[in-house]
């Protein structure tokens, strides 16, 4: 909330400091099963020094997925593709991971 700088989301779960955060460039939509109305939400990916990547939807209270020990060292950077279906992650160990979403 920009008027009072309050928040209703806490991105918890990483054991070490966060190194990078990237938002999906697309606003996503789903139909609420209770009301039948379309709900818009955003997706964010978080990389950490604990060698994990978590994927968050603003419509959920917990991460959709957390991928632990994906690398041998810290996650340095993340990047979503323009279509938003692919996420690239790079590590300090010199490796890269490509994640594909449907």
N, C-alpha and C positions, 0 to 999 in steps of 0.2 A: 504494500500500500504506500504509494509515494507521498501522500499527505502526512503520514505519521511515521514512515519508515518501519512499519510493522511487517511481519512475515508469518505465513502459516505453514512454511516448509522448512524442515531441517534435513540436510543431506548428511546423514550419519552412516557410519559403518566401516570407514577406512581406519586402519591401525596406525598409519603414519601420515605425515602432511600431504595435502593435495598439491599436485604439481601442475595440473591443467584441467580446464573445463571447456567443453564446446557444446553449443546448442545446435540441434538439427535445424537446417535453414527453412524447414517447412513447418507450418502449423498443421497438426494432425486433427482428425475428426473421428468420433465414434458415436454410436447411438446409445443413449442411456437406457438400460433395460427397464428401469422403473418408470420413467416418464415418456420414453419414446422419442425424446428430443435429441438433436445433434449437439454434442458437446465438443468444444475445441480444447486442445491441450498441446503442450510443448514437450520435447524430448531433449534431455541433456546427458552427455557422457562425461564422467569424471575419472581422471587418472591420478594415481598416487605413488608415493615412494614405497608403498607396501607391495608393489608389483601387480596391482589389480586395477581393473576397469569396471566401473559400475554404470548402468544405464537407468536413468530416471524418467518417469512421466509425471508431469505436474498433476495428473488426475489420480495418482496413487500416493499412498503414504510411505511406502517402502520401495526400494529399487526393483525394477522389473527383473534385472539379472545382475549378478556380481561375478566376474571372472577373476578368480584368484590365481596368483603365481603364473600369470600368462607370460611373464618375462623373467630373466635372471637378475634384472636390475630395475631401477625406477622407470616409470612411464614418463616420457619427456613431452610428448605432444599427441594430440588427437585431431582428426579432421573428418567431417562428414562429407560425403559426395553431395553434389547439387541436388540430386533426386532424393537424398536422405536415406537411401536404402543400404548404404555402405559406410562403414566407419573404419578408418585407418588409425592405428596406434603405433608409435615408435618408442623405443626404449633406449636407455643409456648404454645397454649392452650391445647396441648396434643392430638389433633385430626389429622387424616390423610384423604386425599382425593385421589381417584384414577380416572384419566382421561383416556378415551379410544378414540383412533383416528382410522379412517378408511382410 
